[in-house]
Amino acid sequence: MSLRHTRREVLIATSTLATVIALTTPVAGSGPRRNFTATLSTDAQPEPDTNARGQATFQLTGDGLSFRLIVANIEDVTMAHIHLDHILGPITVWLHDFETGGPAPLDGRVNGVIASGTITDNDVNGSIDTVSELVDEIDTENALVNVHTEAFPAGEIGGRIESRP
């Protein structure tokens, strides 16, 4: 058996190995993508009976948990969060205002996207510390979105975050 290989054979073997490594090594910031959604209505709230509605969508990526919060027929939004346990449970992540992590009133009638961003470990508060722990809470149906307004300080619309195919 000869150990001599032609230059072409060495290049083909090296190229094949490089391709296999490239296809099987995760790219920084990549990873399994998972999608979640929360349908927001007054049904989840103890008090309001309004026409307000909304939806929060989430996508888990290698960078964190990207989100978009959309509302309709709602007035004077003061804040929005992800809560654990129940709609009035501990605040885990501020959604509106995500940038400041505090209230940011939106005066008047609001329709459309009121918040978006990517939640990282630095944005998670309360009884959990990481995005991974937040996803665990979502998987056990223990995370909810709540949108507060001036008329309903405890929340006007809300809903449980659920896995989506």
C-alpha positions in Angstrom: 0.0 0.0 0.0 1.5 3.3 -1.0 1.4 6.4 1.2 2.0 8.6 -1.7 -0.9 10.8 -2.6 -1.2 13.2 -5.5 -1.5 16.8 -4.8 -5.1 16.7 -6.2 -6.1 13.9 -3.7 -4.7 15.9 -0.8 -6.6 19.0 -1.9 -9.9 17.0 -2.4 -9.5 15.4 1.1 -8.7 18.7 2.7 -11.6 20.4 1.0 -14.0 17.7 2.0 -12.9 17.8 5.6 -13.3 21.6 5.7 -16.8 21.3 4.2 -17.8 18.8 6.8 -16.5 21.0 9.6 -18.3 24.0 8.2 -21.6 22.2 7.9 -21.5 20.7 11.4 -20.1 23.6 13.5 -22.6 26.1 14.8 -22.1 29.7 13.7 -21.8 32.2 16.5 -25.2 33.6 17.2 -27.0 30.7 15.6 -28.8 27.8 17.2 -32.1 26.3 17.3 -34.8 28.8 16.5 -38.1 28.4 18.4 -41.2 30.5 18.1 -43.7 31.6 20.7 -46.8 33.7 20.8 -49.2 35.3 23.2 -52.7 36.3 22.1 -53.7 39.3 24.2 -57.3 40.0 25.2 -59.3 41.2 28.1 -60.3 37.5 28.8 -57.1 37.1 30.8 -57.8 40.1 33.0 -60.0 40.2 36.1 -61.7 43.6 35.3 -61.7 45.1 31.8 -64.3 44.5 29.1 -63.0 46.6 26.2 -62.3 46.0 22.5 -58.6 46.1 23.1 -56.6 43.2 21.6 -53.0 42.4 20.8 -50.3 39.8 20.1 -46.8 39.3 21.3 -44.4 37.2 19.2 -41.1 35.8 20.3 -38.3 33.9 18.5 -35.4 32.2 20.3 -32.2 32.6 18.5 -28.5 32.4 19.4 -28.6 36.1 20.3 -31.5 35.9 22.8 -35.3 36.1 22.6 -36.4 38.5 19.9 -39.9 39.9 20.4 -42.5 42.2 18.9 -45.6 43.5 20.8 -48.5 44.7 18.8 -51.8 46.2 20.1 -55.1 47.4 18.7 -58.0 49.5 20.1 -56.2 50.3 23.3 -55.8 53.7 24.9 -53.2 55.4 27.1 -50.8 52.4 27.4 -48.5 52.9 30.4 -46.4 49.8 30.3 -46.1 46.1 29.4 -44.3 43.2 30.8 -43.8 39.4 30.9 -45.0 38.1 34.3 -44.5 34.7 35.9 -47.0 32.6 37.7 -50.1 34.6 36.9 -51.1 37.9 35.2 -50.2 39.8 38.4 -47.1 37.7 39.2 -43.6 39.0 39.4 -42.3 41.1 36.5 -39.6 39.2 34.7 -39.0 41.3 31.6 -40.1 44.9 30.6 -41.5 44.9 27.1 -42.7 48.5 27.0 -40.6 50.4 27.5 -37.9 47.8 26.7 -35.1 50.4 26.3 -35.5 52.0 29.7 -37.0 49.1 31.6 -39.7 51.4 33.1 -43.0 53.0 32.3 -43.3 55.1 29.2 -46.9 56.3 28.7 -48.4 56.4 25.2 -51.2 58.9 25.2 -54.4 58.4 23.2 -55.5 55.5 21.1 -52.7 53.1 20.1 -52.7 50.6 17.2 -49.6 48.8 16.0 -46.2 47.8 17.3 -45.4 49.4 20.7 -42.3 47.4 21.5 -39.7 45.2 19.9 -36.2 44.1 20.7 -34.1 41.1 21.8 -34.2 40.0 25.3 -30.9 38.8 26.7 -29.8 37.6 30.2 -29.3 41.2 31.2 -33.0 42.0 30.7 -34.3 39.2 32.8 -35.3 40.1 36.4 -37.0 38.7 39.5 -37.0 35.1 40.4 -35.1 34.0 37.2 -31.8 35.2 35.8 -31.5 34.0 32.2 -33.3 33.7 28.9 -33.0 29.9 29.2 -34.9 30.0 32.5 -37.5 32.2 30.8 -38.0 29.7 28.0 -38.3 27.0 30.6 -41.1 29.0 32.2 -42.8 29.5 28.8 -42.5 25.7 28.2 -44.4 25.0 31.5 -47.0 27.6 30.5 -46.0 29.9 33.4 -45.2 33.1 31.5 -47.7 35.8 30.5 -47.7 39.1 28.8 -49.7 42.0 30.4 -50.3 45.4 28.9 -51.3 48.1 31.4 -53.2 51.3 30.7 -54.3 54.4 32.7 -57.9 53.1 32.9 -56.7 49.6 34.0 -53.5 50.0 36.0 -53.4 46.2 36.8 -53.6 45.5 33.0 -56.1 45.8 30.2 -55.0 43.0 28.0 -52.9 39.9 28.6 -52.3 36.3 27.6 -50.1 33.3 28.2 -47.0 32.8 26.0 -47.2 29.5 24.2 -44.9 27.5 21.8 -45.7 27.9 18.2 -44.7 25.6 15.3 
